[in-house]
């Protein structure tokens, strides 16, 4: 009986959270780009964080833990590999496969066309959004899938959920070849970070490596937008 209740709660949690990420991105880049879209996107972000935190403190009643030395080492090592891979892929295929003019026009439409705004937005995504994503997609979404399906399937499904809203965002800026390549990269990163959570039972390895991966993406985007 208790197991059935846990499975029901896990399914409800996933249904309440996963579609919201895609809805927020769709509003921001397609339906209402500009202030209205950004407002909806921000409200969706609040929900995406609020639901896991409520679950964290009132449902699971877990305690926060600081990162251990091995988590620092593993996270930074993995992040350096991701950093180098992203820059290498961009150097080999990205510069010829991305329409920089179209990307700049879209960036202007959604309000990130100036270097100053982009810089502070990039800082947010590198340092804060990466932490939020590890809380949302690894600590919360992966753990719900782990209740519903075997571990390997949970890793794949949580990575798939993590990739969905990235596909929407990438398709607004890039051609389909780069969307497929970028989405594959996001999916593989989601698999790796879910495996890290499974291995360490901590978000810190994923967070430290996520910082470096997002830093590489921010450098790529800066090169496209401003050089």
Order of alpha helices (4+ residues) and beta strands (2+ residues): alpha-alpha-alpha-alpha-alpha-alpha-alpha-alpha-alpha-alpha
